[in-house]
Amino acid sequence: MICDQLKSIRRQISKAEHTYHRVPDSVQLLAVSKTKPVSAIEEAYACGQRAFGENYAQELLDKAEALKDLDIEWHYIGPLQSNKTRIIAEHADWMHSIDREKIARRISDQRPVSLPPLNICLQVNISGEESKSGVSPEELPALAQAVSNLPGLKLRGLMALPAPS
């Protein structure tokens, strides 16, 4: 069943790439595996899925350790408390939700030198909603400048969730 769902989504992505004149296979599917059992990740992996997203640090750690023999690209997509930064620094390939220099510095300092820099996206609260995390657009340049100088991180882009309207 997971394979059928992945095939369907990949067909939709391929169609969108064609419609919008994107290079074929230039869009990557990130399978959000939060709350899913390890067996579901193994099934998706067997169907060719390699990138998985988690938004709880402990869950990412547990799954990364259980599946350490598989070539999985782990993405951390949730908010992060400073006492959990080591987990992400040691086990994630991407972090999509950096919104404070303090968190960025901790992760950079804790990133093992044996690993490449952690790919990061800065989280921007573009709609100013109090219920959403993220740096304001006005604060973004300073945060981007600060994290771009951290050796354990590689700034790759922005992540934003606009208001539903």
N, C-alpha and C positions, 0 to 999 in steps of 0.2 A: 504494500500500500504506500509506504514512504517513497519507494522508487517511482511509482506512478505519479505521485504528487510532484516529485522533483522533476520528472520529465515534462509534466504539464507546465510548471513554472519556467523551466528552461526554454520551452517553446514560446511562451509569452515574452520572455526576455529577448529571444532571438528575433521575434516579430517586431518588438519595440526598437531594437537596434537597427533593423532594416528600415522601419518607418521613419526614424529620426536620423538616418544616415550615420550611424555609429559604426565603428570598425567591428566586424563580427567577433564575438567572444571578448569584447572590451568591458562588459558589465559583469561584475562578480556577484554571485548570490551569497549572502551571509545568512546562514540558517540559525535562527535564534533557538537555542536548545535549552533555555532556562526551564526548569521544572521537568524536563524530559529525562527519562532513564538513560543510562549508559547504553543499554541495548538499542535504543532508538538512534543514538548517535552512530553506533557501529553499523546499523542498517543503512543509514544515510551515507556513511563513509563508503560502504560496499557499493553504493550506487553512484559514487564519484564525487560526493560533496566533501569539501576539504576545509571550509571556513565555518566556524561555529561561534555564536555569540552568547555570552552569559552576562547576567547583571547582578549576580551575587558572588562576591570574591571567594567565599568558602566553597560554593558549588563549582566554580571554575577550577579551584585547586583540586577538589575531589575527582572531578571528571578528567582533568589533565593528568593526574597521577594514574587513574584507572586505565587511561587510554594512551599512556606514554609511548607505546610501541607503534602508534599510528602517526602518520605525518599530518597532523591537524594544525591549522592556523587558528589560534584562540583569540577572540576579540572580547574585550571587556566593554560593555555597553551601558553600565549603570553608574549611579553616583557612588563615590568612594569615600569612606571614612579614612582618616590618616592612619589609624591603627591597622588597616588592611593593605596598605600600599606595598608591603614586601611581597605579598601573594601575587599581586599583579606584576610587579617588577620581575619576579622570578619565573612566572608561568605564562604570561600573555604575550602575544605578538603585536597586538593593537590595543589601544585604549581610546575610546570615542568620547570620553566625557571629562576631560581636564577643564576645570573652570577656576582653579586657584593656583597661584604660583607655589604655595606651600606644598600642595599635593605633587605638583610637577617636580619640585626639587627633591622631595622624599623618594619618589619613584626613580629619578635619575641616579640619586646616590645609592639606591638599593639594587639597581640593575646589575646583575653579574657581568663582569668584563668578558666572560666567555660567550655572552649573547650579543647579538647586534643591538643597536639602539632600538628602544621600543617605539613603534610607530604610534603617533598620537594625533587625535583631532581635538581641537579646542571647542568646548560646548558654548554656544552663544544663545542667549535668551533674546531672540530678535523681536519678540512681541511684548516684552516687559511684563509677562505674567508672573505674579508672585508665587504661583504654584509650580513654576518651572525653575530648574537649576540653570546655571550658565552665567557667563560674564556678559555684561551689557555691551552693545556695539561700541560704545565710547571707550570702554576699558580694554577692548580687544587688542588694539595695537601694542599696548604696554605688555600685556600677557604674552602675546606672540613673540615680542622681542625678548622677553625674559626666558621663555622656554626654548627659543631657538639657539640659545647659548649653552644649554645643558647637554653634556656629553652623552648621557644615557638615553636621550630622547631624540626622535626625528619627527619634526612637525610636518604632517602630511596634509592637513586640511581642517575644515570646520565641520561641526555637527550642530544642527539647529532643528528644533521642532516648533514650527509656527503655531499660532492659535488656530483652532479649527476653522475659523472664518477666513 
